[in-house]
Amino acid sequence: MKKPKNEDVSLDMTPMIDVVFQLIIFFVVTLKMSDDKDTTIKLADGKNGIVLTQEELPPSQLTIDVARSGRVSLCNITLTDKMLEQKIKERKARYGAEFPCMIRADQNTRHRDVARVMNICAACGVWKLSFVAIQEHKSK
C-alpha cells in the first residue's frame, strides 16, 4: 500500500539541540580565561626601541617574564632555573638556536635576576635575546 501524499513528515530536533549544547559546554570549558603574561610586571619605557606587533613575531618566539620579586615565569607559570633551562632546551631542539627569546622584566627588577635568565639562555646556546618595553603614546 502506498502512503498518502498529505502525511506530515517531521524531524526530531532533540539530538541536534543536544549536540549544540555539548559543543557550547566544550568551548566554554576549553576557553582560556586568563592572559599568558604576568600582570604584575610594569614595563620600562622603550621609546627608542623598534616597535613589533604580535603578528610580526614568529610562532617560535619565547617570552620569559621576570617579576620585581625575581620570579621567573613562562605563560604565567613559575619556573625554577632548571625548569627554565629544560624549556629552553626543548624549544631549541624544536626550532634550532635561532628562535627569538624575549625577556619581559619589570622596570624595578634587579639586574642579577635578569642576568640569571640571560645566563641560562646563553648556557643553552640561545643568543638571540631581546627585551620587551612599552612605547610612549604621544597625543597630537
N, C-alpha and C positions, 0 to 999 in steps of 0.2 A: 504494500500500500504506500501511496505517496503521502508526504506530509503536506498539510495545507500551506499555501504560499503566504498567508497573512499571519503566520505564527511569529511571535516576538522572539528574537534572539538576543540574549543578554550576556554580558561578560562580567564575571565576578572580579571586582576591583580590590578585594581584600588582600590577596597576595601581593599585588603591586604596591599598595599602601604600606604593607609590612616591610617590603624591600626598601622603600623610600625612608622609612623610619630607621631601619638598620643602617643605611648609608649616612643619615644625619648623625646618628649616635657614633658611628665610626669616625667621621670627620671631626666631631666635637672632641672626642677622646684623644685623637692624634694631633689636634691643633696645638701648635707651640704657643703657649700663653705668655712667655717672658722673652725679653731680649737676650741675646747671647753675650752682651757686654756687661761688665761690672759698672753699675750706675753710680757707684760712689766715687769713681775716678773723675777728677776735674782736670781737663787737658790744658796745657800751656798754650800761649798764643803762638801761632805759626804763620804770621803774616808774610814772612819772607820765603816760605817754602812753596813747593808746587802743589796744585790742587788736584786731587784724584777723587773721582766719584766711585761708588761701589760697583758700578757697571764696568769701569775701566780696570778693575782689579781682576786678575785671573782666579779661577776657582781653586787653584792650588795654594793661594796665599794663606799664611798662618798669622793670626793676630794673638799676641801674648799680652795679657793685662798684668800690670804691676801696680798694686794699690799703694797708698801712702803708708800703710802698715807693713809693707814688704810682702804682702800676699801675692803670689803668682797664680794666675788662672788662665784657663782656656775655656771659652764658651761659658764663663761664669762658674767653672768648676775648679776648686782649689787644687793645686798640684804641688807635690814636693819636687825637689831638684831632680831626683831620679825619675819621677814620673814625667817631668817635662823633657828630660833627655830622651826617654823612651818614645814619647810622642813625636819629637823632632826626628829621631832616627826612623820611625815608621813613615813619616811624611817624606823624608829624604829617600827612603827605599822606593817609595811610590812615584815621586816626581823628580828625583835627582836633586843635586845640590843647588839648582838654580831656581827654586821656588822662593817667592818673596816672603820674608818674615818681618812682620811689623810689630814693634813694641809700643804698646799703648800704656804709658805711665802717667800717674798723677803728677801734677806740676810740683807738688811738695814731696815727692818720693825721694828717698835718699839715693845718692848716686851708687852706693855699694849694692843696692838691690837691683838696680838696672844693669850694673856691670856684671852681677852674678848671672843674670839672664843672658847677657851678651856672651859671657864666657862659656855658658852651656851650649849656646848656638855654635860658637867657634870650635868647641871640643867635638861637636857632632859634624863639623865640616861645612856648616852653613855660614856663608859670609855676606850674603845679600840682606842686610838689615836696614830697616827704615824706622823712623819714629813718627808716631801719629800726634798731630796737634790740631787745634782748631784755627780756622781762618777768621780774622776780624771782619765782621759785616759792616760796611760803611753805608750810611744812608746819604742820599744825594739831596 
